[in-house]
């Protein structure tokens, strides 16, 4: 298959995925990790602008060579020593899982005269390998005066990854629980740097269930780009 054919397939895959959405207003973040800039450009030329990467070094390399109006989402675990590399340009950091990282994002955003949008990652899965805050930790964070002073971050929502399982009812309960938690938070007197609008949950295997349970943002990779053999 030639490069032009692969580009056509990526464009077709994008439309196919969108056609299965339960919520047409849900934002599709095309997960381009491990795929080369040419694959990203194929989706870009098809009109797509939101792309997700989970490794800082790979994200920086792509950002340097791809169009400036791409909205880059950092979807992986953010190592504290790598925050400064993405602070000048990142659109949304989806995986904030500690107050320490939030402080560093604020520090680096201030240096860049930016306010960086973030999602707090909540641990909803039953797997030990998943990162994220416990609900109680977020409640404590909201009550902490220090959080209110982080003027260069904006907490615009929550993110959660369901258990990797064939048990659809378990996955549905985990997503529904995260949605319910965000609704509880929205009823509180939140700090001014909180504006909870986005709920990022759902990937290739479970995004339909996630949308049915209230997701506003899904992260999909292989269904769009295929396996890593482009070019």
HELIX and SHEET records of a PDB file:
HELIX    1   1 UNK A    3  UNK A   19  1                                  17    
HELIX    2   2 UNK A   37  UNK A   45  1                                   9    
HELIX    3   3 UNK A   56  UNK A   65  1                                  10    
HELIX    4   4 UNK A   80  UNK A   82  5                                   3    
HELIX    5   5 UNK A   83  UNK A   86  1                                   4    
HELIX    6   6 UNK A   99  UNK A  111  1                                  13    
HELIX    7   7 UNK A  135  UNK A  143  1                                   9    
HELIX    8   8 UNK A  145  UNK A  148  1                                   4    
HELIX    9   9 UNK A  168  UNK A  186  1                                  19    
HELIX   10  10 UNK A  207  UNK A  212  1                                   6    
HELIX   11  11 UNK A  222  UNK A  225  1                                   4    
SHEET    1   A 8 UNK A 194  UNK A 201  0                                        
SHEET    2   A 8 UNK A 153  UNK A 160  1                                        
SHEET    3   A 8 UNK A 116  UNK A 121  1                                        
SHEET    4   A 8 UNK A  92  UNK A  96  1                                        
SHEET    5   A 8 UNK A  71  UNK A  74  1                                        
SHEET    6   A 8 UNK A  50  UNK A  53  1                                        
SHEET    7   A 8 UNK A  27  UNK A  31  1                                        
SHEET    8   A 8 UNK A 217  UNK A 220  1                                        
END                                                                             
